[in-house]
Amino acid sequence: MPKLGGSGISLSLFQTTRGQGWMLRAKCRGKTDVGDFFASGAHEQNAKDFCTGARDGVRCPVLDRCRRYSATNREEYGVWGGLGPDDRRLARLSSSLVGGGQRTSDS
């Protein structure tokens, strides 16, 4: 398992889904190279592009659900649904992620 930032912390994305079945369908499920998901700058952008399919044309099938989950749970770190921490903070300020009233098929 990879180590996060030389800290000695090993992890794998969604090692446990904690009752969130949609996570089993995530594009990043089981991805072992998770450094980009918890980095900043160009590395953070790589993770965002991975989620949205900007580079490979394959959008995560649960992208919208992941965004809502991260906003609802106030995830402070990492890329969730193609959004980094700063993106989520801005979205919370504008209330564009939570409570929009629309449900998508990936719920």
N, C-alpha and C positions, 0 to 999 in steps of 0.2 A: 504494500500500500504506500502511496506517496506521502511525503512529509511536507507539511505546510510551512513555507517560508523558513526552513531550517530550524523550526521551533521544536522539532521532535514530535509534533502532533501528526498522527497518521489518520487519514480519512478517505472515504469514498462517498461520492454524492449519493444521497438517498439510501444509505446502508440500511436504514430502517425507515419505513414510510409512516410510522406513528398513526396508523388509521387513515391515511390519505391515499386511497387507492389510485387516484389520478396520477400520482407520482410514478407509478409503475409504467405509465405510458410516456413519460418524459424522455425527450431526446437525449438528455444528459444522464439518464438512469445507468448506473454502473460505470460511468466514466471515471477512469482512475487518474487521469491527468487533470486535477482540479485547480491547479495554481492560478489559472486565468480567471476563474470564478471568484477568487478572493484577492485580486490584485487591483492595481489602478493603472491609469494611462492606457498604453497600447494593449497591455495584457487584458485589462478589463474590456476594452473594445472587442478583442478577439472573442471573449465569452459572450458578449452581447450579439455579435455577428453569428456565432454558433447557434444561439437560441432562435434568432429571427430568420436564419437561413440566408443572411445577406451574402455570404460567400459561396455556399454550396447549394443554394436554392431549396433547401429542405427546412421548412419552418417546424419548430417543435409543435407537436399536436396538442399540447396542453399549455401553450404559451399564455393565453389569457387567464386560465385558471391559476397558473403559477404566479402571475402578476397580482391577482386578487388575494391569493394566499399570503404573499409577502407583504402586501399592504395591510391586510387584516391583522396579521401577526406582528406587524411593525418590525420586520426583519431589518436589522441595522447593517448587516455585512453581506457581502457577496452579490453576485448577479442572479436575479430571479426573474424569469420571464423576459429576458433581454433588457432588464432595467438594473442599473447600479444603485448604490445607496443614495447618491445625490439625485438621481432621477426619481426615486421613490419619495424622497423628501419634498421635492418640487410638486410631485403629483398629489401628495397628501395635502399640501397647501392649497392646491386648486381643486381638491376633492374629485379628481377625474378617474380614480381607480376604484374606489369603494363606494358602493351605494348608487351606482349608475343606473340600476334598475334593469339592465339587460343581462340575460343569461345566455351563455353560449353552449354549444353542444359538447364541449369538453369538460363540463362540470361533473 
